[in-house]
Amino acid sequence: MMKDINITEKEAERIYTKIASLEVNIKKQQQYLKSEDIFFDNQEFMLLMNISKRTSQIWRDTGVIGFSQVNNKIYFRLSDIQMLLEKNYKPANIK
């Protein structure tokens, strides 16, 4: 059940100002964030690509996709995933 919330015009203006400020900050951060800055760990990569752990290992071993390894943890760049998908893209035969 929703309760009616009464706020003053001054409080509403403060809330709108804060939301606008947050929106500006988010847009600034998105401008600096590039796809090569986004990494997926192996579990996220397997879920994203709908592949098994073994397939992920084979793709790494055969150079199908680039990766980074820190200790036992594997990471994939979003830009590498996009490149893999683009290289294997088959356009539709629309007539």
VMD Tcl script that builds the backbone (N, CA, C; Angstrom):
set m [mol new atoms 285]
animate dup $m
set s [atomselect $m all]
$s set {name element resname resid chain x y z} {
  {N N MET 1 A 0.840 -1.163 0.000}
  {CA C MET 1 A 0.000 0.000 0.000}
  {C C MET 1 A 0.895 1.238 0.000}
  {N N MET 2 A 0.600 2.147 -0.921}
  {CA C MET 2 A 1.374 3.380 -1.041}
  {C C MET 2 A 0.812 4.436 -0.104}
  {N N LYS 3 A 1.691 5.114 0.570}
  {CA C LYS 3 A 1.292 6.219 1.430}
  {C C LYS 3 A 1.529 7.521 0.681}
  {N N ASP 4 A 0.687 8.487 0.922}
  {CA C ASP 4 A 0.908 9.810 0.364}
  {C C ASP 4 A 2.068 10.455 1.100}
  {N N ILE 5 A 2.972 11.013 0.324}
  {CA C ILE 5 A 4.120 11.685 0.914}
  {C C ILE 5 A 3.997 13.163 0.575}
  {N N ASN 6 A 3.998 13.966 1.568}
  {CA C ASN 6 A 3.906 15.413 1.378}
  {C C ASN 6 A 5.277 16.021 1.593}
  {N N ILE 7 A 5.760 16.702 0.531}
  {CA C ILE 7 A 7.028 17.410 0.654}
  {C C ILE 7 A 6.817 18.850 0.219}
  {N N THR 8 A 7.642 19.699 0.733}
  {CA C THR 8 A 7.531 21.110 0.380}
  {C C THR 8 A 8.141 21.339 -0.998}
  {N N GLU 9 A 7.809 22.473 -1.560}
  {CA C GLU 9 A 8.361 22.821 -2.869}
  {C C GLU 9 A 9.880 22.928 -2.793}
  {N N LYS 10 A 10.376 23.439 -1.683}
  {CA C LYS 10 A 11.824 23.573 -1.486}
  {C C LYS 10 A 12.497 22.195 -1.445}
  {N N GLU 11 A 11.877 21.240 -0.747}
  {CA C GLU 11 A 12.425 19.879 -0.686}
  {C C GLU 11 A 12.396 19.227 -2.066}
  {N N ALA 12 A 11.307 19.433 -2.808}
  {CA C ALA 12 A 11.193 18.872 -4.150}
  {C C ALA 12 A 12.278 19.433 -5.061}
  {N N GLU 13 A 12.518 20.740 -4.970}
  {CA C GLU 13 A 13.555 21.366 -5.781}
  {C C GLU 13 A 14.929 20.802 -5.441}
  {N N ARG 14 A 15.192 20.577 -4.160}
  {CA C ARG 14 A 16.473 19.993 -3.726}
  {C C ARG 14 A 16.637 18.595 -4.316}
  {N N ILE 15 A 15.578 17.795 -4.308}
  {CA C ILE 15 A 15.626 16.442 -4.860}
  {C C ILE 15 A 15.893 16.491 -6.356}
  {N N TYR 16 A 15.181 17.362 -7.080}
  {CA C TYR 16 A 15.385 17.488 -8.530}
  {C C TYR 16 A 16.804 17.934 -8.854}
  {N N THR 17 A 17.341 18.844 -8.058}
  {CA C THR 17 A 18.710 19.313 -8.268}
  {C C THR 17 A 19.711 18.187 -8.063}
  {N N LYS 18 A 19.500 17.393 -7.026}
  {CA C LYS 18 A 20.396 16.263 -6.753}
  {C C LYS 18 A 20.336 15.226 -7.880}
  {N N ILE 19 A 19.132 14.931 -8.370}
  {CA C ILE 19 A 18.982 13.975 -9.475}
  {C C ILE 19 A 19.694 14.494 -10.721}
  {N N ALA 20 A 19.535 15.772 -11.026}
  {CA C ALA 20 A 20.206 16.370 -12.184}
  {C C ALA 20 A 21.721 16.283 -12.038}
  {N N SER 21 A 22.224 16.523 -10.823}
  {CA C SER 21 A 23.658 16.432 -10.564}
  {C C SER 21 A 24.162 14.995 -10.766}
  {N N LEU 22 A 23.407 14.029 -10.276}
  {CA C LEU 22 A 23.776 12.622 -10.465}
  {C C LEU 22 A 23.785 12.261 -11.946}
  {N N GLU 23 A 22.814 12.751 -12.683}
  {CA C GLU 23 A 22.736 12.466 -14.121}
  {C C GLU 23 A 23.962 13.005 -14.843}
  {N N VAL 24 A 24.378 14.231 -14.509}
  {CA C VAL 24 A 25.565 14.833 -15.118}
  {C C VAL 24 A 26.805 14.007 -14.793}
  {N N ASN 25 A 26.949 13.593 -13.534}
  {CA C ASN 25 A 28.112 12.791 -13.136}
  {C C ASN 25 A 28.148 11.455 -13.860}
  {N N ILE 26 A 27.014 10.810 -14.009}
  {CA C ILE 26 A 26.949 9.523 -14.716}
  {C C ILE 26 A 27.341 9.701 -16.171}
  {N N LYS 27 A 26.832 10.737 -16.818}
  {CA C LYS 27 A 27.167 10.984 -18.230}
  {C C LYS 27 A 28.654 11.269 -18.399}
  {N N LYS 28 A 29.256 12.007 -17.459}
  {CA C LYS 28 A 30.699 12.275 -17.519}
  {C C LYS 28 A 31.489 10.974 -17.417}
  {N N GLN 29 A 31.106 10.098 -16.494}
  {CA C GLN 29 A 31.799 8.829 -16.319}
  {C C GLN 29 A 31.658 7.956 -17.561}
  {N N GLN 30 A 30.500 7.953 -18.177}
  {CA C GLN 30 A 30.284 7.141 -19.366}
  {C C GLN 30 A 31.136 7.618 -20.529}
  {N N GLN 31 A 31.410 8.921 -20.609}
  {CA C GLN 31 A 32.244 9.453 -21.684}
  {C C GLN 31 A 33.667 8.913 -21.595}
  {N N TYR 32 A 34.152 8.709 -20.385}
  {CA C TYR 32 A 35.526 8.255 -20.190}
  {C C TYR 32 A 35.662 6.738 -20.242}
  {N N LEU 33 A 34.553 6.052 -20.105}
  {CA C LEU 33 A 34.588 4.597 -20.071}
  {C C LEU 33 A 34.555 4.056 -21.489}
  {N N LYS 34 A 35.588 3.362 -21.897}
  {CA C LYS 34 A 35.665 2.767 -23.228}
  {C C LYS 34 A 35.440 1.275 -23.099}
  {N N SER 35 A 35.020 0.657 -24.214}
  {CA C SER 35 A 34.732 -0.777 -24.160}
  {C C SER 35 A 35.964 -1.592 -23.788}
  {N N GLU 36 A 37.165 -1.100 -24.140}
  {CA C GLU 36 A 38.358 -1.865 -23.777}
  {C C GLU 36 A 38.662 -1.768 -22.290}
  {N N ASP 37 A 37.969 -0.874 -21.584}
  {CA C ASP 37 A 38.146 -0.751 -20.144}
  {C C ASP 37 A 37.246 -1.703 -19.358}
  {N N ILE 38 A 36.322 -2.357 -20.030}
  {CA C ILE 38 A 35.374 -3.237 -19.355}
  {C C ILE 38 A 35.871 -4.674 -19.479}
  {N N PHE 39 A 35.984 -5.352 -18.356}
  {CA C PHE 39 A 36.459 -6.734 -18.339}
  {C C PHE 39 A 35.398 -7.660 -17.763}
  {N N PHE 40 A 35.356 -8.876 -18.287}
  {CA C PHE 40 A 34.497 -9.940 -17.773}
  {C C PHE 40 A 35.395 -11.047 -17.246}
  {N N ASP 41 A 35.055 -11.626 -16.108}
  {CA C ASP 41 A 35.821 -12.780 -15.662}
  {C C ASP 41 A 35.351 -14.010 -16.453}
  {N N ASN 42 A 36.018 -15.128 -16.280}
  {CA C ASN 42 A 35.723 -16.315 -17.075}
  {C C ASN 42 A 34.282 -16.780 -16.890}
  {N N GLN 43 A 33.776 -16.719 -15.675}
  {CA C GLN 43 A 32.397 -17.146 -15.414}
  {C C GLN 43 A 31.407 -16.264 -16.172}
  {N N GLU 44 A 31.606 -14.962 -16.112}
  {CA C GLU 44 A 30.733 -14.031 -16.826}
  {C C GLU 44 A 30.831 -14.250 -18.336}
  {N N PHE 45 A 32.050 -14.483 -18.821}
  {CA C PHE 45 A 32.267 -14.739 -20.247}
  {C C PHE 45 A 31.530 -15.995 -20.702}
  {N N MET 46 A 31.627 -17.060 -19.904}
  {CA C MET 46 A 30.948 -18.315 -20.269}
  {C C MET 46 A 29.435 -18.123 -20.300}
  {N N LEU 47 A 28.897 -17.374 -19.354}
  {CA C LEU 47 A 27.455 -17.101 -19.338}
  {C C LEU 47 A 27.046 -16.242 -20.531}
  {N N LEU 48 A 27.845 -15.215 -20.821}
  {CA C LEU 48 A 27.561 -14.317 -21.924}
  {C C LEU 48 A 27.557 -15.056 -23.263}
  {N N MET 49 A 28.540 -15.923 -23.455}
  {CA C MET 49 A 28.674 -16.636 -24.720}
  {C C MET 49 A 27.925 -17.969 -24.744}
  {N N ASN 50 A 27.385 -18.369 -23.608}
  {CA C ASN 50 A 26.672 -19.640 -23.479}
  {C C ASN 50 A 27.566 -20.811 -23.897}
  {N N ILE 51 A 28.756 -20.848 -23.299}
  {CA C ILE 51 A 29.726 -21.894 -23.597}
  {C C ILE 51 A 30.163 -22.565 -22.299}
  {N N SER 52 A 30.796 -23.724 -22.460}
  {CA C SER 52 A 31.273 -24.479 -21.298}
  {C C SER 52 A 32.661 -23.985 -20.879}
  {N N LYS 53 A 33.084 -24.421 -19.716}
  {CA C LYS 53 A 34.420 -24.098 -19.214}
  {C C LYS 53 A 35.477 -24.647 -20.170}
  {N N ARG 54 A 35.240 -25.833 -20.673}
  {CA C ARG 54 A 36.185 -26.469 -21.605}
  {C C ARG 54 A 36.311 -25.675 -22.900}
  {N N THR 55 A 35.173 -25.200 -23.441}
  {CA C THR 55 A 35.208 -24.406 -24.668}
  {C C THR 55 A 35.975 -23.110 -24.437}
  {N N SER 56 A 35.749 -22.484 -23.299}
  {CA C SER 56 A 36.487 -21.270 -22.966}
  {C C SER 56 A 37.986 -21.553 -22.936}
  {N N GLN 57 A 38.367 -22.677 -22.342}
  {CA C GLN 57 A 39.787 -23.062 -22.274}
  {C C GLN 57 A 40.347 -23.301 -23.679}
  {N N ILE 58 A 39.617 -23.985 -24.525}
  {CA C ILE 58 A 40.072 -24.256 -25.898}
  {C C ILE 58 A 40.240 -22.950 -26.661}
  {N N TRP 59 A 39.291 -22.042 -26.532}
  {CA C TRP 59 A 39.383 -20.762 -27.227}
  {C C TRP 59 A 40.611 -19.979 -26.773}
  {N N ARG 60 A 40.938 -20.039 -25.497}
  {CA C ARG 60 A 42.146 -19.363 -25.001}
  {C C ARG 60 A 43.400 -20.054 -25.523}
  {N N ASP 61 A 43.426 -21.388 -25.447}
  {CA C ASP 61 A 44.611 -22.150 -25.875}
  {C C ASP 61 A 44.903 -21.990 -27.361}
  {N N THR 62 A 43.863 -21.866 -28.176}
  {CA C THR 62 A 44.041 -21.780 -29.633}
  {C C THR 62 A 44.085 -20.347 -30.139}
  {N N GLY 63 A 43.983 -19.372 -29.244}
  {CA C GLY 63 A 44.082 -17.972 -29.637}
  {C C GLY 63 A 42.826 -17.423 -30.295}
  {N N VAL 64 A 41.693 -18.075 -30.085}
  {CA C VAL 64 A 40.440 -17.577 -30.644}
  {C C VAL 64 A 40.095 -16.220 -30.040}
  {N N ILE 65 A 40.419 -16.039 -28.769}
  {CA C ILE 65 A 40.141 -14.777 -28.074}
  {C C ILE 65 A 41.301 -14.451 -27.139}
  {N N GLY 66 A 41.590 -13.167 -27.053}
  {CA C GLY 66 A 42.624 -12.711 -26.128}
  {C C GLY 66 A 42.088 -12.695 -24.706}
  {N N PHE 67 A 43.000 -12.751 -23.751}
  {CA C PHE 67 A 42.599 -12.756 -22.348}
  {C C PHE 67 A 43.745 -12.272 -21.483}
  {N N SER 68 A 43.419 -11.949 -20.257}
  {CA C SER 68 A 44.423 -11.607 -19.246}
  {C C SER 68 A 44.285 -12.599 -18.112}
  {N N GLN 69 A 45.411 -12.928 -17.491}
  {CA C GLN 69 A 45.377 -13.831 -16.355}
  {C C GLN 69 A 46.129 -13.198 -15.196}
  {N N VAL 70 A 45.446 -13.120 -14.056}
  {CA C VAL 70 A 46.056 -12.638 -12.825}
  {C C VAL 70 A 45.931 -13.781 -11.832}
  {N N ASN 71 A 47.080 -14.366 -11.493}
  {CA C ASN 71 A 47.105 -15.595 -10.693}
  {C C ASN 71 A 46.248 -16.643 -11.399}
  {N N ASN 72 A 45.224 -17.155 -10.764}
  {CA C ASN 72 A 44.375 -18.173 -11.393}
  {C C ASN 72 A 43.111 -17.603 -12.013}
  {N N LYS 73 A 42.976 -16.294 -12.026}
  {CA C LYS 73 A 41.754 -15.655 -12.509}
  {C C LYS 73 A 41.940 -15.190 -13.949}
  {N N ILE 74 A 40.960 -15.522 -14.819}
  {CA C ILE 74 A 40.989 -15.175 -16.236}
  {C C ILE 74 A 40.014 -14.033 -16.490}
  {N N TYR 75 A 40.434 -13.058 -17.323}
  {CA C TYR 75 A 39.599 -11.923 -17.678}
  {C C TYR 75 A 39.598 -11.716 -19.187}
  {N N PHE 76 A 38.464 -11.274 -19.712}
  {CA C PHE 76 A 38.308 -10.987 -21.129}
  {C C PHE 76 A 37.846 -9.548 -21.301}
  {N N ARG 77 A 38.442 -8.837 -22.256}
  {CA C ARG 77 A 38.010 -7.474 -22.561}
  {C C ARG 77 A 36.732 -7.521 -23.392}
  {N N LEU 78 A 35.844 -6.582 -23.131}
  {CA C LEU 78 A 34.634 -6.478 -23.923}
  {C C LEU 78 A 34.978 -6.256 -25.387}
  {N N SER 79 A 35.988 -5.448 -25.665}
  {CA C SER 79 A 36.380 -5.181 -27.056}
  {C C SER 79 A 36.852 -6.465 -27.749}
  {N N ASP 80 A 37.515 -7.376 -27.027}
  {CA C ASP 80 A 37.933 -8.654 -27.613}
  {C C ASP 80 A 36.735 -9.554 -27.899}
  {N N ILE 81 A 35.758 -9.538 -27.014}
  {CA C ILE 81 A 34.541 -10.329 -27.227}
  {C C ILE 81 A 33.800 -9.800 -28.448}
  {N N GLN 82 A 33.687 -8.471 -28.552}
  {CA C GLN 82 A 33.014 -7.870 -29.698}
  {C C GLN 82 A 33.749 -8.190 -30.994}
  {N N MET 83 A 35.093 -8.161 -30.953}
  {CA C MET 83 A 35.887 -8.478 -32.136}
  {C C MET 83 A 35.681 -9.936 -32.555}
  {N N LEU 84 A 35.631 -10.851 -31.597}
  {CA C LEU 84 A 35.384 -12.261 -31.886}
  {C C LEU 84 A 34.038 -12.428 -32.584}
  {N N LEU 85 A 33.023 -11.777 -32.067}
  {CA C LEU 85 A 31.693 -11.878 -32.672}
  {C C LEU 85 A 31.664 -11.239 -34.055}
  {N N GLU 86 A 32.338 -10.113 -34.221}
  {CA C GLU 86 A 32.370 -9.427 -35.519}
  {C C GLU 86 A 33.108 -10.266 -36.569}
  {N N LYS 87 A 34.235 -10.882 -36.182}
  {CA C LYS 87 A 34.999 -11.721 -37.122}
  {C C LYS 87 A 34.183 -12.921 -37.595}
  {N N ASN 88 A 33.295 -13.401 -36.756}
  {CA C ASN 88 A 32.511 -14.582 -37.089}
  {C C ASN 88 A 31.085 -14.252 -37.529}
  {N N TYR 89 A 30.832 -12.981 -37.836}
  {CA C TYR 89 A 29.511 -12.536 -38.247}
  {C C TYR 89 A 29.198 -13.007 -39.657}
  {N N LYS 90 A 28.026 -13.580 -39.836}
  {CA C LYS 90 A 27.537 -14.025 -41.151}
  {C C LYS 90 A 26.272 -13.238 -41.441}
  {N N PRO 91 A 26.323 -12.317 -42.426}
  {CA C PRO 91 A 25.140 -11.508 -42.718}
  {C C PRO 91 A 24.013 -12.363 -43.321}
  {N N ALA 92 A 22.803 -11.890 -43.155}
  {CA C ALA 92 A 21.640 -12.597 -43.690}
  {C C ALA 92 A 21.592 -12.469 -45.202}
  {N N ASN 93 A 21.042 -13.464 -45.873}
  {CA C ASN 93 A 20.842 -13.445 -47.320}
  {C C ASN 93 A 19.442 -12.932 -47.605}
  {N N ILE 94 A 19.298 -11.621 -47.581}
  {CA C ILE 94 A 17.995 -11.006 -47.830}
  {C C ILE 94 A 17.864 -10.703 -49.310}
  {N N LYS 95 A 16.787 -11.182 -49.881}
  {CA C LYS 95 A 16.577 -10.965 -51.336}
  {C C LYS 95 A 15.337 -10.182 -51.583}
}
mol reanalyze $m
mol bondsrecalc $m
mol representation Tube
mol addrep $m
